[in-house]
Amino acid sequence: MTARPLIGVSTYLESGARWGVWELEAVLLPAAYPRLVQRAGGLALLLPPDAPERAAAAVARLDGLVVAGGPDVDPARYGAERSPHTGPPAPERDAWELALIEAALAAGVPLLGVCRGMQLLNVALGGTLVQHLEGHVERVGVFGGHPVKPVPGTLYGGIVPEEVTVPTHHHQAVERLGAGLVPSAYAADGTVEAVELPADRGWVLGVQWHPEQGEDPRVMRALVAAAS
């Protein structure tokens, strides 16, 4: 039997989470992420925030990496002043996930960034973010949907060649692309919805939407295949 590839997924760090009789500091992740990894043929391993200098050792044990969605990236990470629309910073998570991304890029470990994960990939490569845009959140706490159109000839365009409606919940987006990144999908309003590195840089893809909240496993299956 072929071993299932080990796919690490980054997690939240929350000061107070409630379950049963407990309210404690917790690392957590929506269950849809590991379930999608499992459906796609991988073994999911949750990666709580840790010291950034330990990221390379963690990535060395993985076959693939998913940087999950979550809070806004601290604008200081890309040299911008904080907008009133930008949420509170998550410094431990920013530092850890940026280190994970840098380690995966250096080691050639297949990497998928989801929403915030795509934005962090862009920042890690020197790009900047739009701190607020309208029309990509249906309402707070509810995933909406809108169509995205792939760019032919790209990695994403090869995985999903047709226009599809995707689950979405975000108010920030790529502004200036990071070094080497190319856009591989767009929303109808021109927002960059997917970015990737050229094939000679390995399997590196970021999507602005939340594939774990939908029924289409193709993006995660492609990551798991690259990690196999």
C-alpha positions as a Python dict, from the first residue, in 0.01 Angstrom:
ca = {
    (1, 'M'): (0, 0, 0),
    (2, 'T'): (131, 343, -94),
    (3, 'A'): (176, 570, 208),
    (4, 'R'): (-47, 875, 217),
    (5, 'P'): (154, 1199, 199),
    (6, 'L'): (175, 1401, 520),
    (7, 'I'): (20, 1745, 470),
    (8, 'G'): (81, 2006, 740),
    (9, 'V'): (-192, 2268, 793),
    (10, 'S'): (-129, 2586, 993),
    (11, 'T'): (-371, 2677, 1273),
    (12, 'Y'): (-515, 2964, 1472),
    (13, 'L'): (-394, 3063, 1817),
    (14, 'E'): (-689, 3193, 2019),
    (15, 'S'): (-669, 3346, 2367),
    (16, 'G'): (-1003, 3201, 2476),
    (17, 'A'): (-1197, 2918, 2312),
    (18, 'R'): (-1493, 2735, 2465),
    (19, 'W'): (-1579, 2365, 2452),
    (20, 'G'): (-1762, 2157, 2708),
    (21, 'V'): (-1697, 2310, 3051),
    (22, 'W'): (-1367, 2473, 2937),
    (23, 'E'): (-1266, 2818, 2823),
    (24, 'L'): (-891, 2816, 2758),
    (25, 'E'): (-622, 2936, 2522),
    (26, 'A'): (-636, 2705, 2224),
    (27, 'V'): (-491, 2625, 1887),
    (28, 'L'): (-772, 2541, 1649),
    (29, 'L'): (-870, 2497, 1288),
    (30, 'P'): (-1205, 2452, 1112),
    (31, 'A'): (-1254, 2078, 1063),
    (32, 'A'): (-1317, 2132, 692),
    (33, 'Y'): (-941, 2172, 631),
    (34, 'P'): (-824, 1830, 757),
    (35, 'R'): (-1133, 1667, 611),
    (36, 'L'): (-1048, 1803, 266),
    (37, 'V'): (-689, 1683, 301),
    (38, 'Q'): (-822, 1339, 394),
    (39, 'R'): (-1072, 1335, 104),
    (40, 'A'): (-789, 1428, -130),
    (41, 'G'): (-580, 1130, -18),
    (42, 'G'): (-347, 1288, 237),
    (43, 'L'): (-280, 1262, 610),
    (44, 'A'): (-345, 1594, 785),
    (45, 'L'): (-108, 1725, 1053),
    (46, 'L'): (-200, 2045, 1239),
    (47, 'L'): (83, 2294, 1289),
    (48, 'P'): (27, 2530, 1585),
    (49, 'P'): (228, 2854, 1597),
    (50, 'D'): (584, 2788, 1717),
    (51, 'A'): (919, 2965, 1720),
    (52, 'P'): (1000, 3070, 1362),
    (53, 'E'): (1346, 2915, 1383),
    (54, 'R'): (1178, 2574, 1413),
    (55, 'A'): (987, 2607, 1086),
    (56, 'A'): (1253, 2448, 866),
    (57, 'A'): (1268, 2139, 1089),
    (58, 'A'): (889, 2108, 1081),
    (59, 'V'): (869, 2147, 703),
    (60, 'A'): (1147, 1890, 656),
    (61, 'R'): (911, 1625, 799),
    (62, 'L'): (623, 1716, 567),
    (63, 'D'): (533, 1612, 214),
    (64, 'G'): (316, 1919, 159),
    (65, 'L'): (205, 2237, 337),
    (66, 'V'): (-124, 2427, 356),
    (67, 'V'): (-123, 2777, 506),
    (68, 'A'): (-482, 2826, 617),
    (69, 'G'): (-711, 3127, 615),
    (70, 'G'): (-754, 3351, 916),
    (71, 'P'): (-697, 3706, 1043),
    (72, 'D'): (-557, 3998, 846),
    (73, 'V'): (-182, 4009, 793),
    (74, 'D'): (-14, 4287, 992),
    (75, 'P'): (44, 4573, 741),
    (76, 'A'): (384, 4635, 902),
    (77, 'R'): (492, 4309, 735),
    (78, 'Y'): (464, 4479, 396),
    (79, 'G'): (561, 4831, 497),
    (80, 'A'): (213, 4987, 508),
    (81, 'E'): (25, 5187, 768),
    (82, 'R'): (-274, 5014, 924),
    (83, 'S'): (-610, 5094, 767),
    (84, 'P'): (-911, 5142, 997),
    (85, 'H'): (-1063, 4842, 815),
    (86, 'T'): (-776, 4608, 904),
    (87, 'G'): (-831, 4369, 1191),
    (88, 'P'): (-608, 4328, 1498),
    (89, 'P'): (-265, 4171, 1439),
    (90, 'A'): (-177, 3808, 1507),
    (91, 'P'): (200, 3844, 1550),
    (92, 'E'): (279, 3486, 1655),
    (93, 'R'): (87, 3344, 1362),
    (94, 'D'): (233, 3592, 1112),
    (95, 'A'): (588, 3511, 1217),
    (96, 'W'): (534, 3133, 1221),
    (97, 'E'): (351, 3110, 890),
    (98, 'L'): (596, 3339, 710),
    (99, 'A'): (875, 3113, 836),
    (100, 'L'): (684, 2804, 718),
    (101, 'I'): (640, 2956, 372),
    (102, 'E'): (1006, 3051, 346),
    (103, 'A'): (1109, 2701, 458),
    (104, 'A'): (875, 2531, 208),
    (105, 'L'): (1003, 2749, -77),
    (106, 'A'): (1365, 2678, 18),
    (107, 'A'): (1306, 2301, 46),
    (108, 'G'): (1081, 2263, -258),
    (109, 'V'): (791, 2130, -50),
    (110, 'P'): (457, 2168, -233),
    (111, 'L'): (271, 2467, -88),
    (112, 'L'): (-92, 2578, -99),
    (113, 'G'): (-196, 2912, 52),
    (114, 'V'): (-567, 2959, 127),
    (115, 'C'): (-705, 3315, 154),
    (116, 'R'): (-477, 3466, 422),
    (117, 'G'): (-226, 3198, 319),
    (118, 'M'): (-221, 3335, -37),
    (119, 'Q'): (-180, 3687, 98),
    (120, 'L'): (110, 3578, 323),
    (121, 'L'): (277, 3404, 28),
    (122, 'N'): (259, 3731, -161),
    (123, 'V'): (401, 3925, 135),
    (124, 'A'): (677, 3667, 190),
    (125, 'L'): (793, 3736, -166),
    (126, 'G'): (791, 4114, -123),
    (127, 'G'): (438, 4193, -239),
    (128, 'T'): (175, 4418, -83),
    (129, 'L'): (-196, 4391, -5),
    (130, 'V'): (-511, 4593, -59),
    (131, 'Q'): (-632, 4636, 297),
    (132, 'H'): (-1001, 4663, 214),
    (133, 'L'): (-1225, 4597, -83),
    (134, 'E'): (-1600, 4556, -112),
    (135, 'G'): (-1806, 4278, -260),
    (136, 'H'): (-1614, 3967, -150),
    (137, 'V'): (-1796, 3910, 181),
    (138, 'E'): (-2165, 3823, 163),
    (139, 'R'): (-2204, 3895, 534),
    (140, 'V'): (-1982, 3854, 840),
    (141, 'G'): (-1946, 3494, 948),
    (142, 'V'): (-2108, 3350, 634),
    (143, 'F'): (-1927, 3219, 328),
    (144, 'G'): (-2056, 3364, 5),
    (145, 'G'): (-1963, 3274, -350),
    (146, 'H'): (-1854, 3433, -674),
    (147, 'P'): (-1710, 3312, -1004),
    (148, 'V'): (-1336, 3303, -1074),
    (149, 'K'): (-1185, 3265, -1419),
    (150, 'P'): (-859, 3072, -1462),
    (151, 'V'): (-567, 3195, -1672),
    (152, 'P'): (-495, 2937, -1944),
    (153, 'G'): (-150, 2781, -1935),
    (154, 'T'): (-104, 2824, -1559),
    (155, 'L'): (-83, 2558, -1289),
    (156, 'Y'): (-429, 2652, -1161),
    (157, 'G'): (-567, 2668, -1513),
    (158, 'G'): (-452, 2310, -1565),
    (159, 'I'): (-619, 2194, -1243),
    (160, 'V'): (-949, 2378, -1298),
    (161, 'P'): (-970, 2483, -1664),
    (162, 'E'): (-1322, 2625, -1651),
    (163, 'E'): (-1476, 2924, -1472),
    (164, 'V'): (-1623, 2812, -1140),
    (165, 'T'): (-1808, 2967, -848),
    (166, 'V'): (-1600, 2939, -531),
    (167, 'P'): (-1670, 2982, -156),
    (168, 'T'): (-1534, 3317, -44),
    (169, 'H'): (-1504, 3538, 263),
    (170, 'H'): (-1233, 3804, 247),
    (171, 'H'): (-1191, 4180, 240),
    (172, 'Q'): (-822, 4200, 150),
    (173, 'A'): (-641, 4102, -168),
    (174, 'V'): (-313, 4114, -358),
    (175, 'E'): (-201, 4461, -459),
    (176, 'R'): (161, 4446, -587),
    (177, 'L'): (265, 4093, -676),
    (178, 'G'): (558, 3940, -491),
    (179, 'A'): (876, 3851, -679),
    (180, 'G'): (818, 3573, -931),
    (181, 'L'): (447, 3531, -866),
    (182, 'V'): (207, 3527, -1159),
    (183, 'P'): (-172, 3561, -1140),
    (184, 'S'): (-359, 3247, -1241),
    (185, 'A'): (-724, 3338, -1175),
    (186, 'Y'): (-933, 3655, -1154),
    (187, 'A'): (-1272, 3759, -1019),
    (188, 'A'): (-1513, 3948, -1244),
    (189, 'D'): (-1406, 4279, -1086),
    (190, 'G'): (-1040, 4214, -1174),
    (191, 'T'): (-930, 4105, -826),
    (192, 'V'): (-645, 3853, -840),
    (193, 'E'): (-796, 3529, -708),
    (194, 'A'): (-500, 3290, -749),
    (195, 'V'): (-123, 3329, -770),
    (196, 'E'): (156, 3081, -836),
    (197, 'L'): (525, 3046, -904),
    (198, 'P'): (657, 2912, -1235),
    (199, 'A'): (694, 2534, -1255),
    (200, 'D'): (1073, 2552, -1220),
    (201, 'R'): (1021, 2694, -869),
    (202, 'G'): (821, 2389, -758),
    (203, 'W'): (449, 2339, -684),
    (204, 'V'): (342, 2670, -526),
    (205, 'L'): (-15, 2797, -548),
    (206, 'G'): (-225, 3047, -355),
    (207, 'V'): (-603, 3082, -385),
    (208, 'Q'): (-805, 3368, -243),
    (209, 'W'): (-1112, 3154, -176),
    (210, 'H'): (-1181, 2865, 63),
    (211, 'P'): (-1178, 2529, -119),
    (212, 'E'): (-1234, 2350, 212),
    (213, 'Q'): (-1582, 2505, 228),
    (214, 'G'): (-1689, 2374, -111),
    (215, 'E'): (-1746, 2042, -286),
    (216, 'D'): (-1464, 2065, -542),
    (217, 'P'): (-1152, 1878, -421),
    (218, 'R'): (-939, 1937, -732),
    (219, 'V'): (-702, 2198, -585),
    (220, 'M'): (-628, 1988, -276),
    (221, 'R'): (-600, 1671, -483),
    (222, 'A'): (-340, 1845, -697),
    (223, 'L'): (-141, 1942, -387),
    (224, 'V'): (-157, 1587, -250),
    (225, 'A'): (-52, 1447, -589),
    (226, 'A'): (246, 1684, -599),
    (227, 'A'): (336, 1577, -245),
    (228, 'S'): (317, 1204, -325),
}
